[in-house]
Amino acid sequence: MTKTAAIIGGGVIGGGWLARFLLNGWDVNVFDPDPQAERKIGEVLANARRSLPMLYDVALPDEGTLTFCDTLEEAVKNAAWIQESVPERLDIKHKVFAQIETFAPHGAVFGSSTSGFKPSELQQGMKRPEALMVTHPFNPVYLLPLIEVVPSPKTGTDTVAKAKEILTSLGMYPLHVRKEIDAHIADRFLEAVWREGLWLIKDGIATTQEIDDAIRYGFGLRWAQMGLFETFRIAGGEAGMKHFIEQFGPCLKWPWTKLMDVPELTPELTDMIADQSDAQSGALSIRELERLRDDNLVAMMRALKGQDSAAGALINTHQMQITPKKAPDFSKPIQSADRIIPVDWTDYNGHMNESRYAEAFSEAVDFVMGSVGADAAYIASGFSYFTVELSCQYQAEAHAGQKITIESQIMLGEGKKLKVHHRMYAKDGTLLATGDHFMLHVSLKTRRTCNPEPDVLKQLEAAAKAQANLPDPREKRG
């Protein structure tokens, strides 16, 4: 499969799609007649280049090639995936898809970012309706993994399967919406909350900030990791969901909400909302707000990653897929890390906290352990290495978004003992820190030291012997 994507429409959503494909190693063609498109896309891409790699503890694939095309034909003619993100007008989308199917290769996936139109509406008049489905993302597309995949009865099942496979390879979560409906699934929830918020403002009950505070300090945190129904299941206590429905179900008939009514968006109400919004966050530019949003999302998603839960579990799975699978070469220092420093590793001084250097070296020694057979399966069998001593020497500052690599060298590997020296480098070769690990092999059943299993011991001794021929890195000066 040709790994080329075509992005038709380079606004906020199209730019986010572009970044997600590009940073996962796809070549991307983009067509947008807006004379400001290149600038706007460049700003979205800069945010994505900073934030997406922070989710992972390994390097993303090498970035693809970005090409700005003068015509739609040039953009789509060699694309395996074509994503439409033009304005939400059905007549415009029909014209765009008529051109796409004229020039696109057979077998290409046609995706639409539409928030509300059904795929059967988009397919009207098409000669190749089986290629088209809704693939509705959420902003920022380069960070939020959910994609609502909505086929119509005319969409090819093979095309849907292909689309889901590609989206998964990009670290995204394709939610297959089995029955097409206006606004799909997620936006119907969002519109319900939005409508209720408009009434609360119009009736003078709450301001935009008070409504946002109710979400971000309360149920928004629960929804981020458990969704709606699992949250309510817990609220039902030991009796579970049935008890919750019995207790709170009757409330649905009470006049608590105006969800079925829409307030008229008069100039006065519009000005009131805009004025409150400006007072709430107008001190920051849109780009500053985007960066704050992205940093917060990265920190929260990395917390979920540590728990292997919700969006974090998805990141862990994708990380395993993009981690290079190759046998280490012990004739040279082991490259035990190649990654970006995430925002949650920095402190009040604006640089990486000293404890995070230790964490980076800890992950590096995990890589070394795995390279001699003491991997996850070995640990699951009841054996591991425990750190007895770790020392770090700090040479230079490191900051969020900075690329680092770590070279590790086995200094001793015999019997129960494993000693490893680490050197952390910036992208320009600056030595940032060094570290020394001393570990002992243990049985996880007895929690006492013991010799490694024969196969691991053999691999360790062979690696240590090969590494002993290297210069002593501790004699280098940073």
C-alpha positions as CSV (number, residue, x, y, z in Angstrom):
1,M,0.0,0.0,0.0
2,T,1.3,3.4,-0.9
3,K,1.6,5.4,2.3
4,T,0.4,8.7,0.8
5,A,-2.6,10.7,2.2
6,A,-4.4,13.6,0.5
7,I,-5.9,16.3,2.7
8,I,-8.5,18.4,1.0
9,G,-9.1,21.5,3.1
10,G,-6.3,22.6,5.4
11,G,-8.2,24.4,8.2
12,V,-8.0,23.4,11.9
13,I,-9.4,19.9,11.3
14,G,-7.6,19.3,7.9
15,G,-4.3,20.5,9.4
16,G,-4.8,18.2,12.4
17,W,-5.3,15.2,10.0
18,L,-2.3,16.2,8.0
19,A,-0.1,16.3,11.2
20,R,-1.4,12.9,12.4
21,F,-0.5,11.2,9.0
22,L,2.8,13.1,8.5
23,L,4.2,12.5,12.0
24,N,3.4,8.8,11.6
25,G,5.6,8.5,8.5
26,W,3.0,9.1,5.7
27,D,3.7,11.4,2.8
28,V,0.9,14.0,2.7
29,N,-0.4,16.0,-0.2
30,V,-2.6,18.9,0.7
31,F,-4.9,21.0,-1.4
32,D,-6.5,24.2,-0.1
33,P,-7.0,27.3,-2.3
34,D,-6.8,29.6,0.7
35,P,-3.7,31.9,0.2
36,Q,-3.1,31.6,4.0
37,A,-3.3,27.8,4.0
38,E,0.5,27.2,4.2
39,R,0.9,29.6,7.1
40,K,-2.1,28.2,9.0
41,I,-1.1,24.6,8.4
42,G,2.5,25.4,9.5
43,E,1.2,26.7,12.8
44,V,-1.0,23.6,13.5
45,L,1.9,21.4,12.5
46,A,4.3,23.2,14.8
47,N,2.0,22.4,17.7
48,A,1.7,18.8,16.6
49,R,5.4,18.3,16.2
50,R,5.8,19.6,19.8
51,S,3.0,17.6,21.5
52,L,2.3,14.3,19.8
53,P,5.8,12.8,20.3
54,M,5.5,13.6,24.1
55,L,2.9,10.9,24.4
56,Y,5.4,8.2,23.7
57,D,8.5,6.8,25.3
58,V,10.0,5.9,21.9
59,A,10.6,8.0,18.8
60,L,7.8,8.3,16.2
61,P,8.5,7.0,12.7
62,D,10.5,9.3,10.4
63,E,8.3,12.2,9.3
64,G,6.9,11.9,5.8
65,T,7.1,14.5,3.0
66,L,4.6,17.3,2.9
67,T,3.6,18.6,-0.5
68,F,1.3,21.6,-1.1
69,C,-0.5,21.0,-4.4
70,D,-1.9,23.5,-6.8
71,T,-4.9,21.3,-7.9
72,L,-7.1,18.7,-6.3
73,E,-6.1,16.2,-9.0
74,E,-2.4,16.5,-8.1
75,A,-3.2,15.9,-4.5
76,V,-5.3,12.8,-4.8
77,K,-3.9,11.0,-7.9
78,N,-1.5,8.7,-5.9
79,A,-3.2,8.7,-2.5
80,A,-4.3,5.7,-0.5
81,W,-6.3,7.8,1.9
82,I,-8.2,11.0,0.9
83,Q,-9.6,13.1,3.8
84,E,-12.2,15.8,3.0
85,S,-12.4,18.6,5.5
86,V,-14.1,21.4,3.6
87,P,-16.9,23.7,5.0
88,E,-20.1,22.0,6.3
89,R,-22.2,22.6,3.1
90,L,-23.5,19.6,1.3
91,D,-23.3,21.3,-2.1
92,I,-19.6,22.0,-1.6
93,K,-18.9,18.5,-0.4
94,H,-20.7,17.0,-3.4
95,K,-18.6,19.0,-5.8
96,V,-15.4,18.0,-4.0
97,F,-16.2,14.3,-4.0
98,A,-17.2,14.4,-7.7
99,Q,-13.6,15.6,-8.4
100,I,-12.0,13.2,-5.9
101,E,-13.6,10.1,-7.5
102,T,-12.6,11.4,-11.0
103,F,-8.9,11.5,-10.2
104,A,-8.4,9.2,-7.2
105,P,-6.9,5.7,-7.7
106,H,-9.2,2.7,-7.3
107,G,-8.9,1.2,-3.8
108,A,-8.3,4.6,-2.1
109,V,-10.3,5.3,1.0
110,F,-12.5,8.5,0.9
111,G,-13.1,9.9,4.3
112,S,-15.2,12.9,5.3
113,S,-14.6,14.9,8.5
114,T,-18.3,16.1,8.5
115,S,-19.8,16.6,12.0
116,G,-23.4,16.1,10.9
117,F,-24.0,14.8,7.4
118,K,-24.8,11.1,7.0
119,P,-22.6,9.2,4.5
120,S,-25.6,8.3,2.3
121,E,-26.2,12.1,1.9
122,L,-22.5,12.6,0.9
123,Q,-22.7,9.7,-1.6
124,Q,-25.6,11.2,-3.6
125,G,-24.7,11.2,-7.3
126,M,-21.4,9.4,-6.8
127,K,-20.2,6.7,-9.2
128,R,-18.0,5.1,-6.5
129,P,-20.1,5.4,-3.3
130,E,-18.5,2.2,-2.0
131,A,-15.2,4.1,-1.4
132,L,-16.8,6.8,0.9
133,M,-17.5,6.9,4.6
134,V,-17.6,9.4,7.3
135,T,-14.4,9.5,9.4
136,H,-15.3,12.2,11.9
137,P,-12.4,13.3,14.2
138,F,-12.1,15.5,17.3
139,N,-9.9,18.5,17.7
140,P,-6.9,18.4,18.0
141,V,-6.9,15.5,15.6
142,Y,-3.1,15.0,16.1
143,L,-3.7,14.2,19.9
144,L,-7.3,13.0,20.4
145,P,-7.6,9.4,19.2
146,L,-11.4,9.0,18.6
147,I,-12.5,8.7,15.0
148,E,-16.2,8.0,14.3
149,V,-16.2,5.6,11.3
150,V,-19.7,5.8,9.8
151,P,-20.4,3.8,6.6
152,S,-23.7,3.7,4.7
153,P,-25.2,0.5,3.3
154,K,-23.4,1.4,0.0
155,T,-19.9,1.6,1.6
156,G,-17.8,-1.4,0.9
157,T,-17.1,-3.6,3.9
158,D,-13.5,-4.2,2.7
159,T,-13.1,-0.4,2.6
160,V,-14.3,0.0,6.2
161,A,-11.9,-2.8,7.4
162,K,-9.1,-1.1,5.5
163,A,-9.9,2.3,7.0
164,K,-10.0,0.9,10.5
165,E,-6.6,-0.8,10.0
166,I,-5.0,2.4,8.8
167,L,-6.5,4.6,11.6
168,T,-5.3,2.1,14.2
169,S,-1.8,2.2,12.7
170,L,-1.9,6.0,13.3
171,G,-2.5,5.5,17.0
172,M,-6.2,6.4,16.6
173,Y,-9.4,4.7,17.9
174,P,-11.9,3.9,15.1
175,L,-15.4,3.8,16.6
176,H,-17.5,1.9,14.1
177,V,-20.9,3.5,14.1
178,R,-23.1,0.7,12.8
179,K,-26.1,2.7,11.9
180,E,-25.9,6.2,10.3
181,I,-27.6,9.0,12.1
182,D,-27.4,12.8,11.9
183,A,-24.3,14.1,13.9
184,H,-23.2,10.5,14.6
185,I,-22.7,9.7,18.3
186,A,-20.3,12.0,20.2
187,D,-21.5,15.3,18.7
188,R,-25.1,14.5,19.8
189,F,-23.8,14.5,23.4
190,L,-21.8,17.7,22.8
191,E,-24.8,19.5,21.3
192,A,-27.0,18.5,24.2
193,V,-24.5,19.9,26.7
194,W,-24.0,23.0,24.5
195,R,-27.7,23.6,24.3
196,E,-28.2,23.4,28.0
197,G,-25.2,25.8,28.5
198,L,-26.8,28.4,26.2
199,W,-30.0,28.3,28.3
200,L,-28.0,28.7,31.6
201,I,-26.3,31.8,30.2
202,K,-29.5,33.2,28.7
203,D,-31.4,32.8,31.9
204,G,-28.6,34.5,33.9
205,I,-27.9,31.3,36.0
206,A,-24.3,30.8,35.0
207,T,-21.4,32.4,33.0
208,T,-19.3,30.7,30.4
209,Q,-16.5,30.3,33.0
210,E,-18.8,28.8,35.7
211,I,-20.1,26.3,33.2
212,D,-16.6,25.3,32.1
213,D,-15.6,25.0,35.8
214,A,-18.5,22.6,36.5
215,I,-17.2,20.4,33.7
216,R,-13.4,20.5,34.2
217,Y,-13.5,20.2,38.0
218,G,-16.2,17.6,38.1
219,F,-17.7,15.1,35.7
220,G,-15.2,16.0,32.9
221,L,-12.4,14.3,34.8
222,R,-14.5,11.2,35.3
223,W,-15.7,11.1,31.7
224,A,-12.1,11.3,30.4
225,Q,-11.2,7.9,31.8
226,M,-14.5,6.0,32.3
227,G,-17.1,7.6,30.0
228,L,-20.8,8.0,30.9
229,F,-22.2,4.6,31.7
230,E,-19.2,3.2,33.6
231,T,-19.2,6.3,35.7
232,F,-22.9,5.9,36.6
233,R,-22.3,2.2,37.2
234,I,-19.9,3.1,40.0
235,A,-22.4,5.7,41.3
236,G,-24.8,2.9,41.8
237,G,-22.6,1.4,44.4
238,E,-22.4,-2.3,45.0
239,A,-25.8,-2.8,43.4
240,G,-24.5,-1.4,40.2
241,M,-26.3,0.1,37.2
242,K,-29.7,-1.3,37.9
243,H,-29.8,0.5,41.3
244,F,-28.5,3.7,39.7
245,I,-31.4,3.7,37.2
246,E,-34.0,2.8,39.8
247,Q,-32.8,5.7,42.0
248,F,-32.1,8.4,39.4
249,G,-34.2,7.3,36.4
250,P,-37.4,9.1,37.6
251,C,-35.5,12.3,37.7
252,L,-35.5,12.3,33.9
253,K,-39.1,13.2,34.0
254,W,-38.5,16.2,36.2
255,P,-38.2,19.7,34.5
256,W,-34.5,19.8,35.2
257,T,-33.4,20.5,31.6
258,K,-34.3,22.5,28.5
259,L,-32.6,20.0,26.2
260,M,-35.6,19.9,23.8
261,D,-35.7,23.6,23.3
262,V,-33.1,25.9,21.7
263,P,-32.7,29.6,22.8
264,E,-32.8,32.1,20.0
265,L,-29.2,33.2,19.4
266,T,-30.1,36.9,19.3
267,P,-27.4,39.5,18.9
268,E,-27.8,40.3,22.6
269,L,-27.2,36.6,23.7
270,T,-24.3,36.2,21.2
271,D,-22.7,39.4,22.6
272,M,-23.2,38.2,26.2
273,I,-21.5,34.8,25.4
274,A,-18.7,36.5,23.5
275,D,-18.0,39.1,26.3
276,Q,-18.0,36.4,29.0
277,S,-15.7,34.2,26.9
278,D,-13.3,37.1,26.3
279,A,-13.3,37.9,30.0
280,Q,-12.6,34.2,30.8
281,S,-9.7,33.5,28.4
282,G,-9.2,36.5,26.2
283,A,-5.8,37.4,27.7
284,L,-4.3,34.4,25.8
285,S,-4.1,34.2,22.0
286,I,-5.7,31.2,20.2
287,R,-2.2,29.7,19.7
288,E,-1.4,30.1,23.4
289,L,-4.7,28.5,24.3
290,E,-4.0,25.6,21.9
291,R,-0.6,25.0,23.4
292,L,-2.1,25.0,26.9
293,R,-4.8,22.6,25.8
294,D,-2.2,20.3,24.1
295,D,0.1,20.3,27.2
296,N,-2.8,19.5,29.5
297,L,-4.0,16.7,27.2
298,V,-0.5,15.2,27.0
299,A,-0.1,15.2,30.8
300,M,-3.5,13.6,31.3
301,M,-3.1,11.1,28.6
302,R,0.4,10.1,29.9
303,A,-1.2,9.6,33.3
304,L,-3.7,7.3,31.8
305,K,-0.8,5.6,29.9
306,G,0.9,4.8,33.2
307,Q,-2.3,3.1,34.3
308,D,-2.7,1.4,30.9
309,S,-6.3,2.7,30.9
310,A,-8.6,4.3,28.3
311,A,-6.7,6.5,25.9
312,G,-3.5,5.6,27.7
313,A,-3.9,1.9,26.8
314,L,-4.3,2.9,23.2
315,I,-1.0,4.8,23.4
316,N,0.8,1.8,24.9
317,T,-0.5,-0.4,22.1
318,H,0.6,2.0,19.4
319,Q,4.0,2.5,21.1
320,M,4.6,-1.2,20.9
321,Q,3.7,-1.1,17.2
322,I,6.2,1.7,16.4
323,T,9.0,0.4,18.6
324,P,11.8,-0.9,16.2
325,K,12.1,-4.6,16.4
326,K,15.8,-5.4,15.9
327,A,18.5,-7.3,17.8
328,P,20.9,-5.0,19.7
329,D,24.5,-4.7,18.4
330,F,26.7,-5.2,21.4
331,S,29.8,-4.3,19.5
332,K,28.9,-0.6,20.2
333,P,27.1,1.3,22.9
334,I,23.4,0.3,23.1
335,Q,21.0,3.0,22.0
336,S,18.5,2.4,24.9
337,A,16.3,5.4,24.4
338,D,15.3,7.7,21.5
339,R,12.4,10.0,22.5
340,I,11.0,13.4,23.3
341,I,10.9,14.9,26.8
342,P,7.2,15.2,27.7
343,V,5.8,18.3,29.4
344,D,5.0,16.5,32.6
345,W,8.7,15.8,33.1
346,T,9.5,19.5,33.7
347,D,9.4,21.5,36.9
348,Y,8.9,25.1,38.1
349,N,12.4,26.0,36.8
350,G,11.2,25.2,33.3
351,H,13.6,22.3,32.8
352,M,13.5,18.5,33.3
353,N,13.3,17.6,37.0
354,E,16.2,15.6,38.4
355,S,13.9,12.7,39.2
356,R,13.0,12.3,35.6
357,Y,16.6,11.8,34.6
358,A,16.5,8.8,36.9
359,E,13.3,7.7,35.3
360,A,14.8,8.0,31.8
361,F,17.8,5.9,32.9
362,S,15.5,3.4,34.6
363,E,13.6,2.9,31.3
364,A,17.0,2.7,29.5
365,V,18.1,-0.2,31.8
366,D,14.8,-1.9,31.2
367,F,15.8,-1.9,27.5
368,V,19.2,-3.3,28.3
369,M,17.5,-6.1,30.4
370,G,15.2,-6.9,27.5
371,S,18.1,-7.1,25.1
372,V,19.7,-10.0,27.1
373,G,16.4,-11.8,27.5
374,A,15.2,-10.4,30.8
375,D,12.1,-9.0,29.1
376,A,8.4,-8.8,30.1
377,A,7.9,-12.6,29.6
378,Y,10.9,-13.3,31.7
379,I,9.6,-11.1,34.5
380,A,6.2,-12.7,34.3
381,S,7.9,-16.1,34.8
382,G,9.1,-14.9,38.2
383,F,12.5,-13.3,37.8
384,S,13.9,-9.8,37.4
385,Y,16.7,-7.4,38.3
386,F,16.3,-4.9,41.2
387,T,18.2,-1.6,41.3
388,V,20.6,-1.5,44.3
389,E,22.2,1.8,43.4
390,L,21.6,4.6,40.8
391,S,23.7,7.7,40.6
392,C,23.2,10.6,38.2
393,Q,25.5,13.4,37.2
394,Y,23.7,16.4,35.5
395,Q,25.7,18.2,32.8
396,A,23.2,20.5,31.0
397,E,19.5,21.5,31.1
398,A,16.9,19.6,29.2
399,H,13.4,21.0,28.3
400,A,10.0,19.8,27.2
401,G,9.8,18.9,23.6
402,Q,13.5,18.3,23.3
403,K,14.7,15.2,21.6
404,I,17.1,13.0,23.6
405,T,18.9,9.7,23.1
406,I,20.6,7.5,25.7
407,E,23.6,5.3,25.1
408,S,24.0,2.5,27.6
409,Q,27.1,0.2,28.1
410,I,27.3,-2.9,30.2
411,M,30.2,-2.6,32.6
412,L,29.6,-5.8,34.4
413,G,27.4,-8.8,33.7
414,E,28.2,-11.9,35.6
415,G,26.3,-14.1,38.1
416,K,23.7,-12.0,39.9
417,K,25.3,-8.7,39.1
418,L,24.5,-6.2,36.3
419,K,26.2,-2.8,36.1
420,V,25.3,-0.3,33.3
421,H,26.6,3.1,32.5
422,H,24.3,5.6,30.7
423,R,25.0,8.8,28.7
424,M,22.1,11.1,27.8
425,Y,22.6,13.3,24.7
426,A,20.6,16.2,23.1
427,K,19.9,16.1,19.4
428,D,23.0,18.3,18.8
429,G,25.3,15.9,20.6
430,T,25.4,17.9,23.9
431,L,25.9,15.6,26.9
432,L,23.0,16.2,29.2
433,A,23.6,13.7,32.0
434,T,25.4,10.4,32.9
435,G,24.2,7.7,35.1
436,D,25.4,4.4,36.7
437,H,23.1,1.5,37.5
438,F,24.0,-1.4,39.8
439,M,21.4,-4.2,39.8
440,L,21.0,-7.6,41.3
441,H,19.0,-10.5,39.9
442,V,16.2,-11.7,42.1
443,S,13.4,-14.2,42.3
444,L,10.1,-12.5,42.5
445,K,8.7,-15.5,44.5
446,T,11.2,-15.4,47.3
447,R,12.2,-11.7,46.9
448,R,15.8,-12.8,47.3
449,T,18.8,-12.7,45.0
450,C,19.5,-15.6,42.8
451,N,21.4,-16.4,39.6
452,P,19.6,-15.7,36.3
453,E,18.1,-18.5,34.3
454,P,20.7,-20.2,32.1
455,D,19.6,-18.6,28.8
456,V,19.5,-15.1,30.3
457,L,22.9,-15.6,32.0
458,K,24.4,-16.8,28.8
459,Q,23.1,-13.8,26.8
460,L,24.2,-11.4,29.6
461,E,27.8,-12.8,29.7
462,A,28.1,-12.7,25.9
463,A,26.9,-9.1,25.8
464,A,29.2,-8.0,28.7
465,K,32.1,-9.7,26.9
466,A,31.4,-7.8,23.7
467,Q,30.9,-4.5,25.5
468,A,34.2,-4.9,27.4
469,N,36.0,-4.3,24.1
470,L,34.6,-0.8,24.0
471,P,36.4,2.3,25.5
472,D,35.4,3.0,29.1
473,P,32.7,5.8,28.7
474,R,33.4,7.0,32.2
475,E,36.8,8.3,31.0
476,K,35.1,10.7,28.6
477,R,34.6,14.2,29.5
478,G,31.3,16.0,28.8
